[in-house]
Amino acid sequence: EMLRSRLVAHSLTVLCLQRTLCFVQNLSTSPRGFLSAALPGRQAPSKTAFVARRRMVDGSQGIAALRGGFSQQCNGNLEGGGPVVLDFAEMDSTDFSSRWMILDDVVMGGASSSRVAQSQHGAQFIGDVTTRFNGGFCSARCVFPSPQDWSMHDGLTLRVLCNEGLRYKLILRDTVGRGGVAWCHSFDTAPNEWTEIKAPFSSFLPTLRGKTVPDHPAFDSTRVTAVQFMMSKFEYDGALNPTFKEGPFQLQIAQVRALQA
């Protein structure tokens, strides 16, 4: 009788170990399937949403995607453009990866995803934006190793290419860290055409979580800490982006120079 009990206990232990191993294998290969089972009644985020929770910088994949979506060449210098203030060509792959980070709506429970990569023209910001789970934005931020003094300039000028002619935000920060006030300038693009954007510092709005901050001190151009590009459903103070659409987007960024008066 004792031997029989030990055999039964051994069999149950083996069965439990097999089921645990199977569960771990399924979890590692399919987080979406795991969440679907763990959260009945709610559709789990796509696999790209999980990937977007970490930094996404992939030069080789980005260039391949770019060649499939853009064929226009970017030639000539920007009108009124001063020195280059954000030079993608000078960054090697390690430097590029360490300075750029992705901040998508997954931080608040959304399911949008994006990545930023070096490209043949400079850099490209691509992704898939969705309003599922109350989301609706993707962004890529470049953090400078040390604050930049741009006080001798009047703003920024850049050349961009969008596949569908959407509205984006150019964001500057004059504080260290992910929080604090974001200085935003919205700009429109033309479908499949290189567009020159002029963004004087005076046109940037101080915002905090999408709302403008009245009576905030002026932008401190002597200590610029980060540059960010954003695709968002929202403008400011609850207003909607008039050109926003769910789905894939692509923004090619060729040059970012100082704007001279």
C-alpha positions in Angstrom: 0.0 0.0 0.0 2.9 2.4 0.8 4.6 1.6 -2.5 1.3 2.3 -4.4 1.0 5.7 -2.7 4.5 6.6 -3.6 4.0 5.6 -7.2 0.8 7.7 -7.4 2.5 10.7 -5.8 5.5 10.4 -8.2 3.1 10.2 -11.2 1.3 13.4 -10.1 4.6 15.2 -9.6 5.7 14.3 -13.1 2.4 15.4 -14.6 2.5 18.8 -12.8 6.1 19.3 -14.0 5.1 18.6 -17.6 2.1 21.0 -17.5 4.3 23.7 -15.9 6.9 23.3 -18.7 4.2 23.5 -21.4 2.8 26.7 -19.8 6.2 28.3 -19.7 6.9 27.4 -23.3 3.6 28.9 -24.4 4.1 32.0 -22.4 7.6 32.6 -23.9 6.4 32.2 -27.4 3.0 33.7 -27.3 2.4 36.4 -24.6 -0.8 37.4 -26.5 -2.3 33.9 -26.1 -1.4 33.9 -22.4 -3.1 37.3 -21.8 -6.1 36.2 -23.7 -6.5 33.3 -21.3 -5.6 35.3 -18.2 -7.9 38.2 -19.1 -11.2 36.8 -20.4 -13.5 39.3 -22.0 -10.7 41.7 -23.1 -8.7 41.4 -26.3 -5.0 41.2 -25.6 -2.6 43.7 -27.2 -0.9 42.6 -30.3 2.6 41.3 -30.2 3.9 44.6 -31.5 2.5 46.3 -28.4 4.7 44.0 -26.2 7.7 44.8 -28.4 7.0 48.5 -28.1 7.4 48.4 -24.4 11.1 48.3 -24.8 13.4 50.5 -26.9 13.1 49.8 -30.6 16.1 50.9 -32.7 16.9 48.7 -35.7 18.9 50.2 -38.5 19.0 47.3 -40.9 15.2 46.6 -40.7 14.4 50.3 -40.9 16.4 50.8 -44.1 14.7 47.9 -45.7 11.3 49.3 -44.8 12.3 52.7 -46.0 13.3 51.5 -49.4 10.0 49.9 -49.8 8.1 53.0 -48.9 10.1 56.0 -50.1 11.8 56.6 -53.4 12.2 60.4 -53.5 15.7 61.8 -53.0 16.3 64.7 -50.7 18.6 67.3 -52.4 19.7 70.8 -51.6 20.1 72.8 -48.5 17.3 74.2 -46.3 16.4 77.8 -47.0 17.5 79.9 -44.0 19.1 76.9 -42.5 22.1 77.4 -40.2 24.4 74.7 -38.8 23.2 71.2 -38.3 22.0 70.7 -34.7 21.0 67.0 -35.0 23.3 65.1 -37.3 22.2 61.5 -37.9 25.2 60.8 -40.1 27.7 61.4 -37.3 26.1 58.8 -35.1 27.3 55.2 -35.3 24.8 52.5 -34.6 25.7 52.3 -30.9 25.5 56.0 -30.4 22.2 56.2 -32.3 20.7 53.3 -30.2 21.8 54.9 -26.9 20.4 58.3 -27.7 17.0 57.5 -29.2 14.2 55.9 -27.3 10.6 55.1 -28.1 7.7 56.4 -25.9 4.4 55.0 -27.2 0.9 54.9 -25.6 1.7 51.5 -24.1 3.0 53.4 -21.1 -0.7 54.2 -20.3 -2.2 50.9 -21.5 -2.5 51.5 -25.2 -1.4 49.2 -28.1 0.4 51.5 -30.6 4.0 50.6 -31.6 6.8 52.4 -33.4 10.5 52.4 -34.0 13.2 54.8 -35.1 16.1 53.9 -37.3 19.0 55.4 -39.3 18.2 55.6 -43.0 19.7 56.6 -46.3 18.6 60.2 -45.8 19.0 60.6 -42.1 16.5 58.9 -39.8 13.0 57.5 -40.1 10.2 57.2 -37.6 7.7 54.5 -38.5 5.0 52.7 -36.6 1.4 51.6 -36.3 -0.9 53.8 -34.2 -4.2 52.7 -32.8 -6.8 54.2 -30.4 -7.4 50.7 -28.8 -7.4 50.7 -25.0 -7.7 54.6 -25.0 -4.4 55.0 -26.8 -3.5 57.0 -29.9 0.1 58.2 -30.0 3.7 57.1 -30.9 6.8 59.1 -30.3 10.6 58.9 -30.7 12.9 61.0 -28.5 16.6 61.8 -28.9 18.3 62.7 -25.6 21.5 64.8 -25.8 24.5 63.6 -23.7 24.6 67.1 -22.3 22.3 70.2 -22.6 22.7 72.1 -25.9 23.0 75.9 -26.0 20.8 77.0 -29.0 20.3 80.6 -27.7 22.2 82.0 -30.7 19.5 80.6 -33.0 15.9 81.6 -33.6 14.5 78.0 -33.9 14.8 74.9 -36.0 14.3 74.1 -39.7 13.9 70.6 -41.0 13.1 68.6 -44.1 10.7 65.7 -43.8 8.9 63.2 -46.0 5.6 61.5 -45.0 3.9 58.8 -47.0 0.4 60.2 -46.5 0.7 63.8 -45.6 -0.1 63.7 -41.9 0.3 66.1 -39.0 3.1 65.5 -36.5 4.5 67.2 -33.5 8.1 68.4 -33.0 8.8 68.5 -29.3 11.7 70.1 -27.4 12.6 69.8 -23.7 14.7 72.1 -21.5 14.6 69.9 -18.4 16.2 66.6 -17.6 14.1 63.5 -17.2 11.0 62.1 -18.9 8.6 64.3 -17.0 8.2 68.1 -17.0 6.9 70.5 -19.6 7.1 69.5 -23.3 7.5 72.3 -25.8 5.4 71.4 -28.8 5.2 72.6 -32.4 2.7 70.9 -34.8 3.6 70.7 -38.4 1.8 69.4 -41.6 3.4 67.3 -44.3 2.5 66.8 -48.0 1.8 63.3 -49.3 5.1 61.7 -50.7 6.8 65.1 -51.0 9.7 66.5 -49.1 8.4 69.3 -46.9 10.5 72.1 -45.4 9.4 72.9 -41.8 10.3 76.2 -40.0 9.8 76.2 -36.3 10.7 79.4 -34.5 11.2 78.8 -30.7 8.5 81.4 -30.2 6.0 79.1 -31.8 6.5 76.2 -29.4 3.7 75.7 -26.8 4.4 74.6 -23.2 2.4 71.5 -22.6 1.9 68.9 -19.9 0.2 65.7 -20.7 -1.4 67.3 -23.8 -2.6 70.5 -22.0 -1.1 73.9 -22.5 0.5 75.4 -19.4 -0.6 79.1 -19.1 1.9 81.7 -17.9 4.8 79.2 -18.0 8.3 80.8 -18.2 9.8 81.1 -21.6 11.5 78.2 -23.3 15.2 78.1 -22.2 17.1 77.7 -25.4 20.4 77.7 -23.5 19.8 74.2 -22.2 18.0 72.0 -24.7 18.0 68.4 -23.4 16.0 66.5 -26.0 14.3 66.5 -29.4 11.2 64.4 -30.0 8.9 63.5 -32.9 5.3 62.4 -32.2 2.3 61.1 -34.1 -0.8 61.7 -32.0 -4.6 61.6 -32.2 -4.6 64.8 -30.1 -3.5 68.4 -30.5 -3.8 70.4 -27.3 -6.4 70.9 -24.6 -8.6 68.1 -26.0 -8.6 69.2 -29.6 -8.1 66.5 -32.2 -5.4 66.1 -34.9 -7.4 66.8 -38.1 -5.3 64.5 -40.3 -5.0 61.6 -37.8 -5.8 58.1 -39.0 -5.2 54.8 -37.4 -2.8 52.4 -39.0 0.8 52.5 -40.3 2.7 55.8 -40.6 6.2 56.7 -41.9 8.1 59.9 -41.4 11.5 60.4 -43.0 13.7 63.1 -41.4 16.6 64.3 -43.5 18.0 67.4 -41.9 17.6 69.3 -38.6 19.3 72.6 -38.7 19.3 75.9 -36.7 16.9 78.5 -38.0 18.6 81.8 -38.7 16.8 85.1 -38.8 
